[in-house]
C-alpha cells in the first residue's frame, strides 16, 4: 500500500519485536499481554534509540517486516501509477484522461480517510493491513484484464486510492504498539517517510525501464505481486493484537468514522498540530506542480526539469536523515516551530526568476524545511488518545494528500493569470504568513500553557526555539 507522505498523505498494530531486552510493560498494557513467546519479541528501550539512531529501529523484528512490506508495495504503486497513465493514454489518445488518471490518486483520499477511518481502531490492525493489501491486489488484477474499459480502470484507481489512507493510518497507529510511543516511533515514522520520498526518485526510473521492456499491462501486473508480498510479510511478520477500541461492534462504520473525525478535530491541540502538517504542504507543492512551465520560461531542457523534480525530495531526505541521526529527541523537538516557520521562505527566490543553479538551491532548501515533521510526529502521538489514534492518523494522512492535490490545482489556476515565477514566490510568502499564524495557535495549545494537559519540560515543546 502507498504511504503517507506520506504522504503523503500516510495507521493499530502489534507489540514490538526485538532481540534487545525491554523495560517492564506499561500498566495499561499489562492487562493485555501479547500472544506468543513472552521473551521472543521485545521492545528495545527508548534510550537505545537515542544512542543508536535508526539502527535501533531495525533491531525490532516486526518493524523490519513492516519496512519491507512498505518498500515493496510503494515501489509497486509508483510503477503502476506510471504504467496506468500510459495505458489510459494508449487506449484513448486523450492527454486529459491520462492526467486525470494520475490526479485520481489524490482525490479519493478525503473520502476514504473520512468515511472509513473507524476501521483503523475498530478491527485488529494486522487484519486491516492485510485486507487492504488484498483489496488493492484484486483491483490491480482486474486492471490487467484486456477487457477492462477505461471507465473501469479509473474506478479501480479511485478504489485503490480510497483504501490507501485507511492502510496508512492503521500502520501509523500500529507503529506505536510495535515501537512504543517515544523516540523509536519517531525514527520508525521517519524511515517510512524517507522511503516514500526515495520511491519517487527510484520508482519512476524503474517504471520507465519496465515500460521500455514490457507493455503497460505487463508493468501493472508487477504491482499485483508486490501487494501480495506485502500482505504475506504483514500476516506472518507481525503479531495479531486486539482492536484498539476493544471490539468490532459499536454501530455503523461510517457513523463511527465521522464521529471520530469530529472528536479529533474538536480538540484544539490536535487540530492545531494536524494543521501544522497540512498548511506548509498546501503551499510547498507549487514549484513541483509548475515545474514544466517554469522550465520552459527559463529556457531549460528536459534534463533540467528532471533535476527540479528531484531537488525537493533530495533536500527533504538529507535533512530528515540528519535530524534523525544527529539530533537528540529534545533537539528534534526544538527545531519544529523554527523550521516550520521559515521552511517556505526559499520559494521567495523565484521572484527573481533565477536560473537553474539558484532554482535548484531554493528547491533543496524548501525540501529540507520539511524535516520539522520528525519532531511534530512525537507531539502528535502524545496529543492523541490511544483509543482515537487510528482514526486520527487516518484523517491526518487523508488530509495531507488532499491538501497537496488542492495546492497543485490552485497553483495551476493561479498560473493561468500570473507568471509562473510569481505564483511560486507568492506561495512562499502566503504560506509563510499562514504558517506563522498557525504557530501562534500551536504555542497557545502547548501542554505547558494548558494546565489540564499537564506540564512538560521546557524545550520539549519547541517553544524556546522561536
Secondary structure, DSSP 4 states (H G I P E B T S, - for coil): ----TT-------PPP-BSS--PPPPHHHHTSPPSS-TTTS-PPPHHHHHHHTHHHHHTBHHHHHHHHHHHHHHHHHHHHHHHHHHHHHHHH--HHHHHHHHHHHHHHHHHHHHHSTTHHHHS-HHHHHHHHHHHHHHHHHHHHSTT--HHHHHHHHHHHHHHHHHHHHHHHHHHHHHH-SSHHHHHHHHHHHHHHHHHHHHHHHHHHHHHHHS-HHHHHHHHHHHHHHHHHHHHHHS-----TTS-S-SS-HHHHHHHHHHHHHHSHHHHHHHHHHHHHHHHHTHHHHTHHHHHHHTT--HHHHHHHHHHHHHHHHHHHHHHHHHS-HHHHHHHHHHHHHHTTGGGGGGGG---HHHHHHHHHHHHHGGGGHHHHHHHHHHHS-GGGHHHHHHHHHHHHHHHHHHHHHHHHHHTTTS-HHHHHHHHHHHHHHHHHHHHHHHHHT-TTTSGGG----TTSSSGGG-
